[in-house]
Amino acid sequence: MTDGRQPFGGVGQVRGVPGIEDPSRLAAWMASARLSEFGGLRHVQLIAGGRSNLTYRLDFDAGPLVLRRPPLGHVLPTAHDMSREYRVLSALQDTAVPVPRPLASCQDPDVVGAPFYLMHYVDGLVIRTPQDGAQLTRQQASELSELLVGMLATIHGVDIESAGLATFGRPEGYLTRQLARWQRQWELSNSREMPGYDQLVARLAAGLPLSTEGTLVHGDFRLDNTLVRLGSPTSIAAVVDWEMSTLGDPLADLGLTLSYWADAGDDSDWPDINVGASVTALPGFVSREQFAARYAELTGRDVAGIGYYIAFGYFKLAVVLEGIHARYLQHKTVGEGFEREGPAVPILIQRAHAMLDTVN
C-alpha cells in the first residue's frame, strides 16, 4: 500500500515558473541538503507583489515553504544579497520581532539560477491595495497603526550584540554612505533625463544630518511588508522582506516608512505602485504626524527633523523604482503591474522637493 506521497526529489508534473524553471534541480538540492522530511514537491507558485527579490511558495507533501531569490536580469551591485537576509532572519529568532524561521540557504547559482534561501511559511494577510484595506474595520485600522509603529520601535530596540548582529553594518556615516550608494545605483539604472534629480541630490547633500545613533534598521518597513492576522486581537504574524536591512540611523527607517504612508487628506497624485500607501488613508489609520509622535513617545527619540528623512525616503524609493523600471524595459520582471514603476519616479522626486521645502 502507498499513502500517495512522492519519493522525495520526485516532482511529477510540477511546472517551472520564471526564476525556478526546473523544479527538479531544486528537489535534488533539497535531497542533498537532507531536507527529505518535507516529502515530494507538488507545486511552485510566484507570490505576487514583490518589486525586488522574488518570493515563491513551494508546496510539499508536508506543507508549504517559501523560497527567496534575487530578481531576473539587471541586478545592481551590493543589492539582493541572500546571505544577509538569511543572516538577519536567523538572528531575530529569539527576539521580540516576529519573522519567518529560515530553513536553509544555497549559494550555488546552478540550482535555480541564483543564490536563494528557504524559510518556513507564515500564514497571514498582506494588506496592499484599497481592496485589501476594505476588509478592515475602523477599529482594526487603528489597532494596526499602533502595531506598526510599535513594531518599528521594537526593531530599533533589538540588542544587536545579543542577537549576533554587531558586525551587520557600520552605523557611523550611515546617511553619507546611503546617499552615495543610491546615487551609484541611479547611475547604473537610469536611461532617461529626469528633471529635478540632480537638484534633489544637491539639496539632500547640503542638509545631511549627523547620525548620532545606530540600530538595526529594516530598510523597507511598510504595511505590506508585514503579514497580518485580523482577529481578537489584531496581530502582526511576521515582518518580511529584510533585503535592505543593516545597522544605521533609525530615523532614516522611520522616514522611509512615512514616505509610504498616505494621509486621508493627501492629493491624488500618489504613485499607483501597490505599496500599501493608499490603505493608510482609510478611516481609522493614524496620520503621518501621529505615527511619528507615537514613535517618539515609544522610543524617546527627537523626530522634529523627520521631514528631511521622509524626503530621503522618497529619493531612495525613486532610485529603487528606476532600477525596477530598467528591468521592466529589459523584459526581466516577473509578475504584473511593473509598467507603473517608471511613471512613479518623477512624482517621487517632486514629493521629495516639496518635503524639503517644508524643512528649509
C-alpha positions, 0 to 999 in steps of 0.5 A: 500500500502507498499513502500517495506521497512522492519519493522525495526529489520526485516532482511529477508534473510540477511546472517551472515558473520564471526564476525556478524553471526546473523544479527538479534541480531544486528537489535534488538540492533539497535531497542533498541538503537532507531536507527529505522530511518535507516529502515530494514537491507538488507545486511552485507558485510566484507570490505576487507583489514583490518589486525586488527579490522574488518570493515563491511558495513551494508546496510539499507533501508536508506543507508549504515553504517559501523560497527567496531569490534575487530578481531576473536580469539587471541586478545592481551591485551590493543589492539582493544579497541572500546571505544577509537576509538569511543572516538577519532572519536567523538572528531575530529568532529569539527576539521580540520581532516576529519573522519567518524561521529560515530553513536553509540557504544555497549559494550555488547559482546552478540550482535555480539560477541564483543564490536563494534561501528557504524559510518556513511559511507564515500564514497571514494577510498582506494588506496592499491595495484599497481592496485589501484595506476594505476588509478592515474595520475602523477599529482594526485600522487603528489597532494596526497603526499602533502595531506598526509603529510599535513594531518599528520601535521594537526593531530599533530596540533589538540588542544587536550584540545579543542577537549576533548582529554587531558586525551587520553594518557600520552605523557611523556615516550611515546617511553619507554612505546611503546617499552615495550608494543610491546615487551609484545605483541611479547611475547604473539604472537610469536611461532617461533625463529626469528633471529635478534629480540632480537638484534633489541630490544637491539639496539632500547633500547640503542638509545631511544630518549627523547620525548620532545613533545606530540600530538595526534598521529594516530598510523597507518597513511598510504595511505590506511588508508585514503579514497580518492576522485580523482577529481578537486581537489584531496581530502582526504574524511576521515582518518580511522582506529584510533585503535592505536591512543593516545597522544605521540611523533609525530615523532614516527607517522611520522616514522611509516608512512615512514616505509610504504612508498616505494621509486621508487628506493627501492629493491624488497624485500618489504613485499607483505602485501597490505599496500599501500607501493608499490603505493608510488613508482609510478611516481609522489609520493614524496620520503621518504626524501621529505615527511619528509622535507615537514613535517618539513617545515609544522610543524617546527619540527627537523626530522634529527633523523627520521631514528631511528623512521622509524626503530621503525616503522618497529619493531612495524609493525613486532610485529603487523604482528606476532600477525596477523600471530598467528591468521592466524595459529589459523584459526581466520582471516577473509578475504584473503591474511593473509598467507603473514603476517608471511613471512613479519616479518623477512624482517621487522626486517632486514629493521629495522637493516639496518635503524639503521645502517644508524643512528649509 
